[in-house]
Amino acid sequence: MTLPEQTQHHAHPTELAREMSTNTMIKTEQQLREEIAALKREEENLKKIDEEIKQNLEIVHEKRVAAEDHDA
């Protein structure tokens, strides 16, 4: 097989590097998408916890006010 024939059958080194780079970028993009999705789920969970804490604080405040009114 002559050199030009070999080149036709095998990817050029720069093409191979570009293909590997593209594959790496695709994998990285997928990993980032998965991480973003996980962070969004965590954010939603934290928002729910925050809302529960706010509700509990409001209940404690109302009980304190009611106790102060009762004692007065």
PDB file of N, CA, C and O in Angstrom:
ATOM      1  N   MET A   1       0.857  -1.174   0.000  1.00  0.00           N
ATOM      2  CA  MET A   1       0.000   0.000   0.000  1.00  0.00           C
ATOM      3  C   MET A   1       0.902   1.235   0.000  1.00  0.00           C
ATOM      4  O   MET A   1       1.858   1.318   0.772  1.00  0.00           O
ATOM      5  N   THR A   2       0.591   2.177  -0.861  1.00  0.00           N
ATOM      6  CA  THR A   2       1.406   3.387  -0.934  1.00  0.00           C
ATOM      7  C   THR A   2       0.925   4.379   0.105  1.00  0.00           C
ATOM      8  O   THR A   2      -0.144   4.207   0.690  1.00  0.00           O
ATOM      9  N   LEU A   3       1.699   5.397   0.329  1.00  0.00           N
ATOM     10  CA  LEU A   3       1.382   6.408   1.341  1.00  0.00           C
ATOM     11  C   LEU A   3       0.033   7.079   1.087  1.00  0.00           C
ATOM     12  O   LEU A   3      -0.755   7.212   2.023  1.00  0.00           O
ATOM     13  N   PRO A   4      -0.262   7.509  -0.149  1.00  0.00           N
ATOM     14  CA  PRO A   4      -1.587   8.120  -0.366  1.00  0.00           C
ATOM     15  C   PRO A   4      -2.737   7.170  -0.062  1.00  0.00           C
ATOM     16  O   PRO A   4      -3.780   7.598   0.433  1.00  0.00           O
ATOM     17  N   GLU A   5      -2.553   5.865  -0.357  1.00  0.00           N
ATOM     18  CA  GLU A   5      -3.619   4.909  -0.055  1.00  0.00           C
ATOM     19  C   GLU A   5      -3.812   4.756   1.451  1.00  0.00           C
ATOM     20  O   GLU A   5      -4.942   4.626   1.923  1.00  0.00           O
ATOM     21  N   GLN A   6      -2.715   4.771   2.204  1.00  0.00           N
ATOM     22  CA  GLN A   6      -2.814   4.685   3.660  1.00  0.00           C
ATOM     23  C   GLN A   6      -3.582   5.878   4.212  1.00  0.00           C
ATOM     24  O   GLN A   6      -4.402   5.736   5.119  1.00  0.00           O
ATOM     25  N   THR A   7      -3.311   7.037   3.664  1.00  0.00           N
ATOM     26  CA  THR A   7      -3.973   8.253   4.131  1.00  0.00           C
ATOM     27  C   THR A   7      -5.483   8.170   3.882  1.00  0.00           C
ATOM     28  O   THR A   7      -6.279   8.679   4.671  1.00  0.00           O
ATOM     29  N   GLN A   8      -5.860   7.533   2.794  1.00  0.00           N
ATOM     30  CA  GLN A   8      -7.279   7.408   2.490  1.00  0.00           C
ATOM     31  C   GLN A   8      -7.979   6.474   3.472  1.00  0.00           C
ATOM     32  O   GLN A   8      -9.149   6.679   3.794  1.00  0.00           O
ATOM     33  N   HIS A   9      -7.279   5.459   3.947  1.00  0.00           N
ATOM     34  CA  HIS A   9      -7.890   4.470   4.824  1.00  0.00           C
ATOM     35  C   HIS A   9      -7.864   4.865   6.298  1.00  0.00           C
ATOM     36  O   HIS A   9      -8.668   4.366   7.085  1.00  0.00           O
ATOM     37  N   HIS A  10      -6.967   5.739   6.673  1.00  0.00           N
ATOM     38  CA  HIS A  10      -6.829   6.132   8.074  1.00  0.00           C
ATOM     39  C   HIS A  10      -7.059   7.630   8.205  1.00  0.00           C
ATOM     40  O   HIS A  10      -6.655   8.410   7.342  1.00  0.00           O
ATOM     41  N   ALA A  11      -7.696   8.015   9.267  1.00  0.00           N
ATOM     42  CA  ALA A  11      -7.949   9.436   9.500  1.00  0.00           C
ATOM     43  C   ALA A  11      -6.631  10.175   9.665  1.00  0.00           C
ATOM     44  O   ALA A  11      -5.672   9.660  10.240  1.00  0.00           O
ATOM     45  N   HIS A  12      -6.613  11.363   9.158  1.00  0.00           N
ATOM     46  CA  HIS A  12      -5.448  12.228   9.311  1.00  0.00           C
ATOM     47  C   HIS A  12      -5.293  12.551  10.791  1.00  0.00           C
ATOM     48  O   HIS A  12      -6.297  12.696  11.489  1.00  0.00           O
ATOM     49  N   PRO A  13      -4.062  12.669  11.290  1.00  0.00           N
ATOM     50  CA  PRO A  13      -3.877  12.930  12.736  1.00  0.00           C
ATOM     51  C   PRO A  13      -4.668  14.125  13.251  1.00  0.00           C
ATOM     52  O   PRO A  13      -5.200  14.080  14.360  1.00  0.00           O
ATOM     53  N   THR A  14      -4.754  15.196  12.461  1.00  0.00           N
ATOM     54  CA  THR A  14      -5.523  16.356  12.940  1.00  0.00           C
ATOM     55  C   THR A  14      -7.015  16.040  12.983  1.00  0.00           C
ATOM     56  O   THR A  14      -7.730  16.516  13.865  1.00  0.00           O
ATOM     57  N   GLU A  15      -7.486  15.234  12.026  1.00  0.00           N
ATOM     58  CA  GLU A  15      -8.898  14.832  12.050  1.00  0.00           C
ATOM     59  C   GLU A  15      -9.184  13.943  13.249  1.00  0.00           C
ATOM     60  O   GLU A  15     -10.224  14.068  13.895  1.00  0.00           O
ATOM     61  N   LEU A  16      -8.252  13.047  13.539  1.00  0.00           N
ATOM     62  CA  LEU A  16      -8.402  12.166  14.694  1.00  0.00           C
ATOM     63  C   LEU A  16      -8.431  12.986  15.984  1.00  0.00           C
ATOM     64  O   LEU A  16      -9.258  12.749  16.865  1.00  0.00           O
ATOM     65  N   ALA A  17      -7.517  13.953  16.082  1.00  0.00           N
ATOM     66  CA  ALA A  17      -7.482  14.818  17.267  1.00  0.00           C
ATOM     67  C   ALA A  17      -8.776  15.613  17.379  1.00  0.00           C
ATOM     68  O   ALA A  17      -9.314  15.780  18.474  1.00  0.00           O
ATOM     69  N   ARG A  18      -9.276  16.103  16.247  1.00  0.00           N
ATOM     70  CA  ARG A  18     -10.520  16.877  16.251  1.00  0.00           C
ATOM     71  C   ARG A  18     -11.686  15.994  16.684  1.00  0.00           C
ATOM     72  O   ARG A  18     -12.545  16.421  17.455  1.00  0.00           O
ATOM     73  N   GLU A  19     -11.710  14.749  16.179  1.00  0.00           N
ATOM     74  CA  GLU A  19     -12.774  13.815  16.550  1.00  0.00           C
ATOM     75  C   GLU A  19     -12.716  13.491  18.042  1.00  0.00           C
ATOM     76  O   GLU A  19     -13.747  13.446  18.713  1.00  0.00           O
ATOM     77  N   MET A  20     -11.506  13.266  18.557  1.00  0.00           N
ATOM     78  CA  MET A  20     -11.352  12.991  19.987  1.00  0.00           C
ATOM     79  C   MET A  20     -11.769  14.206  20.798  1.00  0.00           C
ATOM     80  O   MET A  20     -12.422  14.081  21.833  1.00  0.00           O
ATOM     81  N   SER A  21     -11.383  15.384  20.315  1.00  0.00           N
ATOM     82  CA  SER A  21     -11.743  16.612  21.014  1.00  0.00           C
ATOM     83  C   SER A  21     -13.260  16.791  21.024  1.00  0.00           C
ATOM     84  O   SER A  21     -13.839  17.178  22.038  1.00  0.00           O
ATOM     85  N   THR A  22     -13.894  16.508  19.898  1.00  0.00           N
ATOM     86  CA  THR A  22     -15.350  16.617  19.811  1.00  0.00           C
ATOM     87  C   THR A  22     -16.016  15.624  20.758  1.00  0.00           C
ATOM     88  O   THR A  22     -16.967  15.973  21.459  1.00  0.00           O
ATOM     89  N   ASN A  23     -15.524  14.399  20.778  1.00  0.00           N
ATOM     90  CA  ASN A  23     -16.083  13.397  21.690  1.00  0.00           C
ATOM     91  C   ASN A  23     -15.912  13.822  23.139  1.00  0.00           C
ATOM     92  O   ASN A  23     -16.823  13.656  23.950  1.00  0.00           O
ATOM     93  N   THR A  24     -14.750  14.368  23.464  1.00  0.00           N
ATOM     94  CA  THR A  24     -14.499  14.848  24.822  1.00  0.00           C
ATOM     95  C   THR A  24     -15.468  15.971  25.170  1.00  0.00           C
ATOM     96  O   THR A  24     -16.019  16.010  26.270  1.00  0.00           O
ATOM     97  N   MET A  25     -15.671  16.886  24.222  1.00  0.00           N
ATOM     98  CA  MET A  25     -16.591  17.998  24.480  1.00  0.00           C
ATOM     99  C   MET A  25     -18.018  17.497  24.658  1.00  0.00           C
ATOM    100  O   MET A  25     -18.753  18.009  25.502  1.00  0.00           O
ATOM    101  N   ILE A  26     -18.414  16.505  23.873  1.00  0.00           N
ATOM    102  CA  ILE A  26     -19.764  15.946  24.000  1.00  0.00           C
ATOM    103  C   ILE A  26     -19.933  15.288  25.365  1.00  0.00           C
ATOM    104  O   ILE A  26     -20.957  15.473  26.024  1.00  0.00           O
ATOM    105  N   LYS A  27     -18.938  14.525  25.787  1.00  0.00           N
ATOM    106  CA  LYS A  27     -19.000  13.883  27.105  1.00  0.00           C
ATOM    107  C   LYS A  27     -19.035  14.931  28.212  1.00  0.00           C
ATOM    108  O   LYS A  27     -19.799  14.808  29.169  1.00  0.00           O
ATOM    109  N   THR A  28     -18.203  15.962  28.076  1.00  0.00           N
ATOM    110  CA  THR A  28     -18.169  17.029  29.075  1.00  0.00           C
ATOM    111  C   THR A  28     -19.508  17.753  29.127  1.00  0.00           C
ATOM    112  O   THR A  28     -20.011  18.061  30.207  1.00  0.00           O
ATOM    113  N   GLU A  29     -20.083  18.024  27.957  1.00  0.00           N
ATOM    114  CA  GLU A  29     -21.384  18.686  27.910  1.00  0.00           C
ATOM    115  C   GLU A  29     -22.446  17.841  28.608  1.00  0.00           C
ATOM    116  O   GLU A  29     -23.258  18.369  29.367  1.00  0.00           O
ATOM    117  N   GLN A  30     -22.444  16.544  28.357  1.00  0.00           N
ATOM    118  CA  GLN A  30     -23.416  15.654  28.995  1.00  0.00           C
ATOM    119  C   GLN A  30     -23.232  15.647  30.507  1.00  0.00           C
ATOM    120  O   GLN A  30     -24.207  15.681  31.259  1.00  0.00           O
ATOM    121  N   GLN A  31     -21.968  15.602  30.950  1.00  0.00           N
ATOM    122  CA  GLN A  31     -21.695  15.628  32.389  1.00  0.00           C
ATOM    123  C   GLN A  31     -22.187  16.932  33.003  1.00  0.00           C
ATOM    124  O   GLN A  31     -22.757  16.935  34.094  1.00  0.00           O
ATOM    125  N   LEU A  32     -21.965  18.038  32.301  1.00  0.00           N
ATOM    126  CA  LEU A  32     -22.420  19.333  32.808  1.00  0.00           C
ATOM    127  C   LEU A  32     -23.945  19.398  32.860  1.00  0.00           C
ATOM    128  O   LEU A  32     -24.512  19.940  33.809  1.00  0.00           O
ATOM    129  N   ARG A  33     -24.606  18.850  31.850  1.00  0.00           N
ATOM    130  CA  ARG A  33     -26.075  18.827  31.856  1.00  0.00           C
ATOM    131  C   ARG A  33     -26.595  18.021  33.047  1.00  0.00           C
ATOM    132  O   ARG A  33     -27.555  18.419  33.708  1.00  0.00           O
ATOM    133  N   GLU A  34     -25.949  16.883  33.310  1.00  0.00           N
ATOM    134  CA  GLU A  34     -26.355  16.060  34.448  1.00  0.00           C
ATOM    135  C   GLU A  34     -26.107  16.792  35.762  1.00  0.00           C
ATOM    136  O   GLU A  34     -26.922  16.725  36.682  1.00  0.00           O
ATOM    137  N   GLU A  35     -24.977  17.492  35.843  1.00  0.00           N
ATOM    138  CA  GLU A  35     -24.669  18.236  37.065  1.00  0.00           C
ATOM    139  C   GLU A  35     -25.651  19.384  37.261  1.00  0.00           C
ATOM    140  O   GLU A  35     -26.081  19.647  38.384  1.00  0.00           O
ATOM    141  N   ILE A  36     -26.004  20.063  36.187  1.00  0.00           N
ATOM    142  CA  ILE A  36     -26.978  21.152  36.266  1.00  0.00           C
ATOM    143  C   ILE A  36     -28.326  20.618  36.739  1.00  0.00           C
ATOM    144  O   ILE A  36     -28.980  21.231  37.583  1.00  0.00           O
ATOM    145  N   ALA A  37     -28.737  19.482  36.198  1.00  0.00           N
ATOM    146  CA  ALA A  37     -30.012  18.876  36.614  1.00  0.00           C
ATOM    147  C   ALA A  37     -29.982  18.521  38.096  1.00  0.00           C
ATOM    148  O   ALA A  37     -30.958  18.744  38.812  1.00  0.00           O
ATOM    149  N   ALA A  38     -28.858  17.968  38.556  1.00  0.00           N
ATOM    150  CA  ALA A  38     -28.731  17.615  39.980  1.00  0.00           C
ATOM    151  C   ALA A  38     -28.772  18.868  40.842  1.00  0.00           C
ATOM    152  O   ALA A  38     -29.398  18.874  41.901  1.00  0.00           O
ATOM    153  N   LEU A  39     -28.110  19.927  40.396  1.00  0.00           N
ATOM    154  CA  LEU A  39     -28.113  21.178  41.157  1.00  0.00           C
ATOM    155  C   LEU A  39     -29.508  21.798  41.198  1.00  0.00           C
ATOM    156  O   LEU A  39     -29.903  22.367  42.216  1.00  0.00           O
ATOM    157  N   LYS A  40     -30.249  21.692  40.112  1.00  0.00           N
ATOM    158  CA  LYS A  40     -31.623  22.212  40.102  1.00  0.00           C
ATOM    159  C   LYS A  40     -32.501  21.436  41.078  1.00  0.00           C
ATOM    160  O   LYS A  40     -33.327  22.021  41.780  1.00  0.00           O
ATOM    161  N   ARG A  41     -32.316  20.106  41.121  1.00  0.00           N
ATOM    162  CA  ARG A  41     -33.081  19.300  42.093  1.00  0.00           C
ATOM    163  C   ARG A  41     -32.706  19.702  43.515  1.00  0.00           C
ATOM    164  O   ARG A  41     -33.573  19.827  44.380  1.00  0.00           O
ATOM    165  N   GLU A  42     -31.422  19.903  43.749  1.00  0.00           N
ATOM    166  CA  GLU A  42     -30.964  20.314  45.083  1.00  0.00           C
ATOM    167  C   GLU A  42     -31.518  21.689  45.438  1.00  0.00           C
ATOM    168  O   GLU A  42     -31.921  21.923  46.577  1.00  0.00           O
ATOM    169  N   GLU A  43     -31.538  22.597  44.464  1.00  0.00           N
ATOM    170  CA  GLU A  43     -32.089  23.932  44.699  1.00  0.00           C
ATOM    171  C   GLU A  43     -33.563  23.848  45.093  1.00  0.00           C
ATOM    172  O   GLU A  43     -33.995  24.521  46.030  1.00  0.00           O
ATOM    173  N   GLU A  44     -34.333  23.027  44.384  1.00  0.00           N
ATOM    174  CA  GLU A  44     -35.749  22.862  44.708  1.00  0.00           C
ATOM    175  C   GLU A  44     -35.928  22.293  46.111  1.00  0.00           C
ATOM    176  O   GLU A  44     -36.800  22.732  46.860  1.00  0.00           O
ATOM    177  N   ASN A  45     -35.105  21.324  46.457  1.00  0.00           N
ATOM    178  CA  ASN A  45     -35.171  20.733  47.792  1.00  0.00           C
ATOM    179  C   ASN A  45     -34.857  21.786  48.855  1.00  0.00           C
ATOM    180  O   ASN A  45     -35.539  21.863  49.877  1.00  0.00           O
ATOM    181  N   LEU A  46     -33.832  22.589  48.612  1.00  0.00           N
ATOM    182  CA  LEU A  46     -33.467  23.636  49.569  1.00  0.00           C
ATOM    183  C   LEU A  46     -34.560  24.697  49.682  1.00  0.00           C
ATOM    184  O   LEU A  46     -34.793  25.235  50.764  1.00  0.00           O
ATOM    185  N   LYS A  47     -35.228  24.997  48.573  1.00  0.00           N
ATOM    186  CA  LYS A  47     -36.338  25.956  48.619  1.00  0.00           C
ATOM    187  C   LYS A  47     -37.474  25.422  49.494  1.00  0.00           C
ATOM    188  O   LYS A  47     -38.079  26.168  50.263  1.00  0.00           O
ATOM    189  N   LYS A  48     -37.758  24.114  49.365  1.00  0.00           N
ATOM    190  CA  LYS A  48     -38.804  23.502  50.197  1.00  0.00           C
ATOM    191  C   LYS A  48     -38.420  23.569  51.669  1.00  0.00           C
ATOM    192  O   LYS A  48     -39.245  23.914  52.514  1.00  0.00           O
ATOM    193  N   ILE A  49     -37.179  23.241  51.973  1.00  0.00           N
ATOM    194  CA  ILE A  49     -36.701  23.291  53.364  1.00  0.00           C
ATOM    195  C   ILE A  49     -36.780  24.714  53.888  1.00  0.00           C
ATOM    196  O   ILE A  49     -37.201  24.939  55.023  1.00  0.00           O
ATOM    197  N   ASP A  50     -36.376  25.679  53.063  1.00  0.00           N
ATOM    198  CA  ASP A  50     -36.428  27.089  53.453  1.00  0.00           C
ATOM    199  C   ASP A  50     -37.862  27.508  53.772  1.00  0.00           C
ATOM    200  O   ASP A  50     -38.111  28.202  54.757  1.00  0.00           O
ATOM    201  N   GLU A  51     -38.794  27.081  52.934  1.00  0.00           N
ATOM    202  CA  GLU A  51     -40.200  27.423  53.159  1.00  0.00           C
ATOM    203  C   GLU A  51     -40.714  26.797  54.452  1.00  0.00           C
ATOM    204  O   GLU A  51     -41.453  27.439  55.200  1.00  0.00           O
ATOM    205  N   GLU A  52     -40.329  25.551  54.722  1.00  0.00           N
ATOM    206  CA  GLU A  52     -40.734  24.895  55.970  1.00  0.00           C
ATOM    207  C   GLU A  52     -40.176  25.642  57.180  1.00  0.00           C
ATOM    208  O   GLU A  52     -40.878  25.819  58.176  1.00  0.00           O
ATOM    209  N   ILE A  53     -38.933  26.074  57.103  1.00  0.00           N
ATOM    210  CA  ILE A  53     -38.315  26.817  58.209  1.00  0.00           C
ATOM    211  C   ILE A  53     -39.049  28.137  58.423  1.00  0.00           C
ATOM    212  O   ILE A  53     -39.321  28.521  59.561  1.00  0.00           O
ATOM    213  N   LYS A  54     -39.368  28.828  57.336  1.00  0.00           N
ATOM    214  CA  LYS A  54     -40.100  30.095  57.456  1.00  0.00           C
ATOM    215  C   LYS A  54     -41.465  29.876  58.112  1.00  0.00           C
ATOM    216  O   LYS A  54     -41.889  30.667  58.954  1.00  0.00           O
ATOM    217  N   GLN A  55     -42.147  28.798  57.719  1.00  0.00           N
ATOM    218  CA  GLN A  55     -43.449  28.502  58.321  1.00  0.00           C
ATOM    219  C   GLN A  55     -43.296  28.191  59.805  1.00  0.00           C
ATOM    220  O   GLN A  55     -44.101  28.639  60.621  1.00  0.00           O
ATOM    221  N   ASN A  56     -42.268  27.427  60.155  1.00  0.00           N
ATOM    222  CA  ASN A  56     -42.029  27.105  61.562  1.00  0.00           C
ATOM    223  C   ASN A  56     -41.699  28.357  62.367  1.00  0.00           C
ATOM    224  O   ASN A  56     -42.158  28.502  63.500  1.00  0.00           O
ATOM    225  N   LEU A  57     -40.916  29.252  61.798  1.00  0.00           N
ATOM    226  CA  LEU A  57     -40.599  30.508  62.489  1.00  0.00           C
ATOM    227  C   LEU A  57     -41.865  31.335  62.718  1.00  0.00           C
ATOM    228  O   LEU A  57     -42.043  31.934  63.779  1.00  0.00           O
ATOM    229  N   GLU A  58     -42.730  31.360  61.721  1.00  0.00           N
ATOM    230  CA  GLU A  58     -43.983  32.102  61.857  1.00  0.00           C
ATOM    231  C   GLU A  58     -44.843  31.498  62.969  1.00  0.00           C
ATOM    232  O   GLU A  58     -45.445  32.229  63.754  1.00  0.00           O
ATOM    233  N   ILE A  59     -44.899  30.175  63.036  1.00  0.00           N
ATOM    234  CA  ILE A  59     -45.668  29.504  64.094  1.00  0.00           C
ATOM    235  C   ILE A  59     -45.093  29.838  65.464  1.00  0.00           C
ATOM    236  O   ILE A  59     -45.838  30.155  66.391  1.00  0.00           O
ATOM    237  N   VAL A  60     -43.771  29.768  65.596  1.00  0.00           N
ATOM    238  CA  VAL A  60     -43.120  30.089  66.874  1.00  0.00           C
ATOM    239  C   VAL A  60     -43.407  31.536  67.248  1.00  0.00           C
ATOM    240  O   VAL A  60     -43.701  31.832  68.407  1.00  0.00           O
ATOM    241  N   HIS A  61     -43.323  32.440  66.274  1.00  0.00           N
ATOM    242  CA  HIS A  61     -43.594  33.854  66.541  1.00  0.00           C
ATOM    243  C   HIS A  61     -45.040  34.050  67.012  1.00  0.00           C
ATOM    244  O   HIS A  61     -45.293  34.777  67.972  1.00  0.00           O
ATOM    245  N   GLU A  62     -45.982  33.394  66.327  1.00  0.00           N
ATOM    246  CA  GLU A  62     -47.388  33.520  66.718  1.00  0.00           C
ATOM    247  C   GLU A  62     -47.625  32.973  68.122  1.00  0.00           C
ATOM    248  O   GLU A  62     -48.377  33.560  68.900  1.00  0.00           O
ATOM    249  N   LYS A  63     -46.986  31.850  68.448  1.00  0.00           N
ATOM    250  CA  LYS A  63     -47.132  31.281  69.793  1.00  0.00           C
ATOM    251  C   LYS A  63     -46.537  32.217  70.840  1.00  0.00           C
ATOM    252  O   LYS A  63     -47.101  32.380  71.922  1.00  0.00           O
ATOM    253  N   ARG A  64     -45.408  32.829  70.521  1.00  0.00           N
ATOM    254  CA  ARG A  64     -44.780  33.761  71.461  1.00  0.00           C
ATOM    255  C   ARG A  64     -45.686  34.966  71.697  1.00  0.00           C
ATOM    256  O   ARG A  64     -45.877  35.390  72.837  1.00  0.00           O
ATOM    257  N   VAL A  65     -46.238  35.512  70.626  1.00  0.00           N
ATOM    258  CA  VAL A  65     -47.135  36.662  70.756  1.00  0.00           C
ATOM    259  C   VAL A  65     -48.368  36.263  71.562  1.00  0.00           C
ATOM    260  O   VAL A  65     -48.815  37.021  72.423  1.00  0.00           O
ATOM    261  N   ALA A  66     -48.918  35.090  71.292  1.00  0.00           N
ATOM    262  CA  ALA A  66     -50.098  34.623  72.022  1.00  0.00           C
ATOM    263  C   ALA A  66     -49.767  34.431  73.498  1.00  0.00           C
ATOM    264  O   ALA A  66     -50.583  34.756  74.360  1.00  0.00           O
ATOM    265  N   ALA A  67     -48.584  33.909  73.797  1.00  0.00           N
ATOM    266  CA  ALA A  67     -48.177  33.702  75.193  1.00  0.00           C
ATOM    267  C   ALA A  67     -47.988  35.040  75.891  1.00  0.00           C
ATOM    268  O   ALA A  67     -48.369  35.190  77.052  1.00  0.00           O
ATOM    269  N   GLU A  68     -47.406  36.011  75.201  1.00  0.00           N
ATOM    270  CA  GLU A  68     -47.205  37.340  75.798  1.00  0.00           C
ATOM    271  C   GLU A  68     -48.548  38.015  76.053  1.00  0.00           C
ATOM    272  O   GLU A  68     -48.735  38.664  77.082  1.00  0.00           O
ATOM    273  N   ASP A  69     -49.486  37.860  75.111  1.00  0.00           N
ATOM    274  CA  ASP A  69     -50.818  38.442  75.292  1.00  0.00           C
ATOM    275  C   ASP A  69     -51.539  37.764  76.455  1.00  0.00           C
ATOM    276  O   ASP A  69     -52.263  38.420  77.205  1.00  0.00           O
ATOM    277  N   HIS A  70     -51.348  36.476  76.605  1.00  0.00           N
ATOM    278  CA  HIS A  70     -51.989  35.714  77.675  1.00  0.00           C
ATOM    279  C   HIS A  70     -51.432  36.125  79.035  1.00  0.00           C
ATOM    280  O   HIS A  70     -52.175  36.223  80.011  1.00  0.00           O
ATOM    281  N   ASP A  71     -50.111  36.368  79.095  1.00  0.00           N
ATOM    282  CA  ASP A  71     -49.462  36.741  80.352  1.00  0.00           C
ATOM    283  C   ASP A  71     -49.761  38.186  80.735  1.00  0.00           C
ATOM    284  O   ASP A  71     -49.681  38.535  81.913  1.00  0.00           O
ATOM    285  N   ALA A  72     -50.095  39.015  79.786  1.00  0.00           N
ATOM    286  CA  ALA A  72     -50.297  40.438  80.079  1.00  0.00           C
ATOM    287  C   ALA A  72     -51.614  40.760  80.678  1.00  0.00           C
ATOM    288  O   ALA A  72     -51.894  41.924  80.966  1.00  0.00           O
TER     289      ALA A  72
END
